[in-house]
Amino acid sequence: MTTGALSRTGWRESALAPVADHFRQYVGRLRGGDMGVLPALLGLTVLCTAFAIMRPRFLTSGNFANLFNQGAAVTIIAMGLIFVLVIGEIDLSAGFASGVCAAVAAVLMDRHGTPWYLAVGAALLTGVVIGLAIGLLVAKLDIPSFVVTLGAFLAFQGVLLKIVRDGENVSVHDSTILAIAGKNVTPWLGWLLAAVAVGGYAAIQFTRTLNRSRRGLATAPMAVTALRVGALAVLVGAGVYALNLERSRNAAVASLRGVPIVVPIVVVLLVAGTFLLRRTAFGLSLYAVGGNREAARRAGIDVDRVRISAFVICSGLAAVGGIVAASRANSVDPNSGGSNVLLYAVGAAVIGGTSLFGGKGRVVDAVLGGAVVAVIDNGMGLMGYSSGVKYIVTGSVLLLAAGVDALSRKRAEASGLR
């Protein structure tokens, strides 16, 4: 072998060595119980593949767009639940809290002629007040969150009945609210938003990698970072392309193309929630409280304030989820936020990888888990299965996710990673 060939071989080996080391470390974390989002990604891949084989209609652009609208409200509510689950608490009232907040907005618009922005503001304020009340009861009176939110779950059903006058259906007519789950952005704007999203992610990832490398901190190799950005670009590009295809059966009468408006809303909430949870002192305090409340208190963290804030964020996002649900249904009724909304939202958080034991969770878990729940509901609906079968399958997936979480926690404790 020539000297040039040897030098090229050595260069390739030196370039691939950091990638190989990173891969070995990742495998080590998996063996140690840190599964991350891998189970959710694998589950989503298996489900999509199975439904695509059994029902080719599952892969159509129309059904793809429907998946986003179908799962958006549950995903947003699950985002709020992440903050509560991270501190080791639970909020069983999030579903009906979303219904109450949506009812406040709908009644103000329908019966009092209130502009949509004031009605939405009132709904969000209602969510904040609900979260503040629950947080105070849990943090200051030390009542278990399970008890407080179970009581709120029952009470909010009555509040919702009173707001909608014991069974009336309150219609939503405002075009701005209806557009949230009923309209799409133009194709060119969809591509622009995709470019901004991928570009922003790339800038954050490369900047973070460079900064950590300069400070001598452990970080992913640049090749791995580039691979992540490339994978996201391919995924987002394929999604925008599919959504920009014509979905109308009669395009000459009415064209139906573009990314649903609810998608950028979910992305904005995802970015904001991730920044708050992973890049701020408040977010680190949430993890500290969820990991060991007493240790967090001794470290100078205002534990009560952190716990109250988590419930406020949870109910605030529940209000947003309720408005999205009202937009999709074009109305609010006594069952808004009830039925399977709470179960699906908690399931989405846990399936995505958030721990029920506290101290572990990311906002992206809600998106991945929400996608799994939406795919199950949508795919089984296309196959003609009853609601009973859907509940059985979704519940089984939730139990499997909780089992993986418990086993991962035990493995982490045994390996000294926790």
ZAMARGU-4260 file (C-alpha; in steps of 0.2 Angstrom, whole numbers, plus 5000, padded with zeros to 4 digits):
<rodrens>
0) 5000/5000/5000 | 5007/5017/4995 | 5011/5031/5008 | 4996/5041/5001 | 4984/5027/5003
5) 4990/5024/5021 | 4988/5043/5025 | 4971/5043/5018 | 4966/5027/5028 | 4973/5035/5044
10) 4964/5051/5041 | 4947/5042/5039 | 4951/5032/5055 | 4955/5048/5064 | 4939/5056/5058
15) 4928/5041/5062 | 4935/5038/5079 | 4925/5052/5088 | 4909/5045/5079 | 4913/5027/5085
20) 4917/5033/5103 | 4900/5043/5103 | 4891/5028/5097 | 4899/5017/5110 | 4894/5029/5123
25) 4876/5030/5117 | 4875/5011/5118 | 4882/5011/5135 | 4868/5024/5140 | 4855/5012/5133
30) 4862/4997/5143 | 4862/5008/5158 | 4844/5012/5157 | 4844/5029/5148 | 4832/5024/5133
35) 4828/5042/5129 | 4816/5043/5114 | 4821/5027/5106 | 4806/5017/5112 | 4794/5030/5105
40) 4803/5031/5089 | 4803/5013/5087 | 4785/5011/5091 | 4780/5025/5079 | 4790/5017/5065
45) 4782/5000/5068 | 4764/5007/5069 | 4766/5017/5053 | 4773/5003/5044 | 4760/4991/5049
50) 4745/5003/5045 | 4753/5007/5029 | 4754/4989/5024 | 4737/4985/5030 | 4728/5001/5024
55) 4737/5010/5010 | 4726/5025/5012 | 4735/5028/5028 | 4749/5035/5018 | 4739/5048/5008
60) 4742/5066/5010 | 4725/5069/5016 | 4726/5057/5030 | 4743/5064/5034 | 4736/5081/5037
65) 4722/5074/5047 | 4734/5066/5059 | 4741/5083/5064 | 4724/5090/5067 | 4718/5075/5076
70) 4732/5074/5088 | 4736/5093/5091 | 4725/5096/5106 | 4730/5081/5115 | 4749/5084/5111
75) 4747/5102/5118 | 4739/5096/5134 | 4752/5083/5136 | 4766/5097/5134 | 4759/5105/5150
80) 4758/5089/5159 | 4776/5086/5156 | 4780/5100/5168 | 4770/5093/5181 | 4776/5075/5179
85) 4794/5081/5179 | 4792/5087/5197 | 4784/5070/5202 | 4766/5076/5202 | 4751/5073/5192
90) 4736/5083/5186 | 4720/5073/5183 | 4710/5089/5179 | 4720/5095/5164 | 4707/5087/5152
95) 4691/5096/5159 | 4702/5111/5163 | 4704/5113/5144 | 4686/5111/5141 | 4681/5124/5154
100) 4694/5137/5146 | 4687/5133/5129 | 4669/5136/5135 | 4674/5153/5142 | 4681/5158/5126
105) 4666/5151/5116 | 4653/5159/5127 | 4661/5176/5126 | 4662/5175/5107 | 4645/5167/5104
110) 4634/5175/5117 | 4643/5192/5121 | 4651/5196/5104 | 4668/5197/5112 | 4683/5199/5099
115) 4692/5182/5098 | 4708/5189/5105 | 4700/5195/5121 | 4690/5179/5122 | 4706/5169/5120
120) 4715/5180/5133 | 4701/5176/5145 | 4703/5158/5142 | 4721/5158/5145 | 4719/5168/5161
125) 4706/5155/5167 | 4719/5142/5164 | 4732/5152/5174 | 4720/5154/5188 | 4715/5136/5188
130) 4734/5131/5189 | 4737/5143/5203 | 4723/5137/5213 | 4729/5119/5211 | 4747/5123/5214
135) 4743/5133/5230 | 4733/5118/5237 | 4747/5106/5233 | 4762/5116/5238 | 4755/5126/5253
140) 4743/5114/5261 | 4753/5099/5256 | 4738/5090/5249 | 4743/5076/5237 | 4741/5082/5219
145) 4731/5066/5215 | 4718/5071/5227 | 4717/5089/5223 | 4716/5086/5204 | 4704/5072/5206
150) 4693/5084/5215 | 4695/5097/5202 | 4692/5084/5188 | 4675/5081/5196 | 4671/5099/5200
155) 4676/5106/5182 | 4663/5094/5175 | 4650/5104/5184 | 4658/5120/5180 | 4658/5116/5162
160) 4639/5111/5163 | 4635/5128/5171 | 4645/5138/5158 | 4636/5129/5143 | 4619/5130/5152
165) 4617/5111/5157 | 4619/5103/5140 | 4619/5116/5127 | 4631/5116/5112 | 4640/5132/5110
170) 4645/5135/5092 | 4661/5143/5087 | 4659/5155/5072 | 4674/5166/5073 | 4684/5163/5057
175) 4701/5166/5066 | 4698/5152/5079 | 4691/5140/5066 | 4706/5143/5055 | 4717/5135/5068
180) 4712/5118/5065 | 4703/5120/5048 | 4715/5130/5037 | 4732/5128/5030 | 4746/5140/5026
185) 4751/5143/5008 | 4763/5130/5000 | 4777/5143/4999 | 4775/5149/5017 | 4776/5131/5022
190) 4793/5129/5014 | 4799/5145/5021 | 4793/5140/5039 | 4802/5123/5036 | 4818/5132/5031
195) 4817/5143/5046 | 4814/5128/5058 | 4828/5118/5051 | 4840/5132/5049 | 4837/5137/5067
200) 4839/5120/5074 | 4856/5119/5064 | 4862/5135/5071 | 4858/5130/5089 | 4866/5113/5087
205) 4882/5118/5079 | 4884/5133/5090 | 4881/5122/5105 | 4894/5109/5099 | 4907/5122/5095
210) 4905/5131/5112 | 4906/5115/5122 | 4921/5110/5112 | 4930/5126/5115 | 4927/5124/5134
215) 4933/5106/5134 | 4916/5099/5138 | 4910/5082/5132 | 4899/5085/5116 | 4894/5075/5101
220) 4906/5075/5086 | 4902/5087/5072 | 4898/5073/5060 | 4885/5067/5072 | 4877/5085/5074
225) 4877/5086/5055 | 4869/5069/5053 | 4855/5075/5065 | 4852/5091/5056 | 4852/5082/5039
230) 4839/5069/5046 | 4828/5083/5052 | 4829/5092/5035 | 4824/5076/5026 | 4810/5073/5038
235) 4803/5090/5038 | 4806/5092/5019 | 4796/5076/5016 | 4782/5081/5027 | 4780/5098/5019
240) 4781/5091/5002 | 4767/5078/5006 | 4756/5092/5014 | 4758/5103/4999 | 4751/5090/4988
245) 4733/5093/4982 | 4721/5084/4995 | 4704/5090/4988 | 4694/5078/4978 | 4688/5093/4967
250) 4703/5105/4966 | 4693/5115/4952 | 4680/5120/4965 | 4691/5122/4981 | 4710/5118/4983
255) 4716/5110/4998 | 4735/5111/5000 | 4748/5117/5013 | 4753/5113/5030 | 4739/5114/5043
260) 4740/5130/5053 | 4740/5120/5069 | 4757/5113/5065 | 4767/5130/5067 | 4758/5133/5083
265) 4763/5116/5090 | 4781/5119/5084 | 4782/5136/5093 | 4775/5129/5109 | 4788/5115/5107
270) 4803/5127/5105 | 4797/5138/5119 | 4794/5124/5131 | 4810/5115/5127 | 4820/5132/5130
275) 4811/5135/5146 | 4813/5117/5152 | 4831/5114/5146 | 4840/5131/5145 | 4834/5141/5160
280) 4837/5141/5179 | 4819/5138/5181 | 4819/5122/5171 | 4834/5115/5180 | 4825/5119/5196
285) 4810/5108/5190 | 4822/5093/5187 | 4830/5096/5204 | 4813/5096/5213 | 4807/5081/5203
290) 4824/5072/5207 | 4825/5075/5226 | 4814/5089/5233 | 4823/5090/5250 | 4840/5091/5241
295) 4833/5105/5230 | 4826/5114/5245 | 4843/5113/5254 | 4851/5120/5238 | 4842/5136/5240
300) 4828/5132/5227 | 4811/5139/5231 | 4802/5122/5230 | 4784/5129/5233 | 4786/5142/5219
305) 4793/5129/5207 | 4779/5117/5210 | 4765/5131/5209 | 4773/5137/5192 | 4772/5119/5185
310) 4754/5118/5188 | 4751/5135/5181 | 4760/5131/5165 | 4751/5114/5164 | 4734/5123/5165
315) 4739/5137/5154 | 4744/5124/5140 | 4728/5115/5144 | 4718/5131/5139 | 4728/5132/5123
320) 4724/5113/5119 | 4705/5117/5123 | 4705/5131/5110 | 4713/5120/5097 | 4700/5106/5101
325) 4686/5119/5100 | 4692/5125/5083 | 4692/5107/5076 | 4675/5103/5083 | 4668/5120/5078
330) 4659/5120/5095 | 4660/5117/5114 | 4649/5105/5123 | 4647/5097/5141 | 4659/5084/5136
335) 4673/5095/5130 | 4690/5090/5137 | 4682/5074/5144 | 4680/5056/5138 | 4698/5050/5133
340) 4706/5067/5132 | 4715/5066/5149 | 4720/5048/5147 | 4727/5051/5129 | 4737/5066/5136
345) 4745/5057/5150 | 4748/5042/5139 | 4756/5053/5126 | 4768/5060/5139 | 4773/5043/5146
350) 4774/5035/5129 | 4785/5048/5123 | 4798/5045/5137 | 4793/5056/5152 | 4795/5047/5169
355) 4780/5045/5181 | 4793/5045/5195 | 4798/5063/5192 | 4815/5071/5187 | 4815/5065/5169
360) 4805/5072/5154 | 4806/5083/5139 | 4793/5093/5129 | 4797/5083/5113 | 4791/5068/5123
365) 4773/5075/5121 | 4775/5077/5102 | 4782/5059/5100 | 4769/5051/5112 | 4755/5062/5104
370) 4760/5055/5087 | 4759/5037/5093 | 4742/5040/5101 | 4736/5049/5085 | 4743/5035/5073
375) 4734/5021/5084 | 4718/5030/5084 | 4718/5035/5066 | 4725/5019/5059 | 4713/5008/5069
380) 4699/5019/5063 | 4704/5016/5045 | 4704/4998/5048 | 4686/4999/5055 | 4690/4994/5073
385) 4678/4999/5087 | 4682/5012/5100 | 4684/4997/5113 | 4698/4990/5103 | 4706/5007/5101
390) 4706/5009/5120 | 4713/4992/5123 | 4727/4994/5111 | 4731/5012/5117 | 4730/5006/5135
395) 4742/4991/5131 | 4755/5003/5123 | 4754/5014/5139 | 4757/5000/5150 | 4771/4994/5139
400) 4779/5012/5140 | 4776/5013/5159 | 4785/4996/5161 | 4800/5002/5150 | 4801/5017/5161
405) 4801/5007/5177 | 4814/4994/5170 | 4825/5008/5164 | 4824/5017/5181 | 4829/5001/5190
410) 4843/4998/5177 | 4849/5016/5179 | 4850/5014/5198 | 4859/4997/5197 | 4872/5004/5185
415) 4874/5020/5196 | 4868/5032/5183 | 4854/5038/5194
</rodrens>
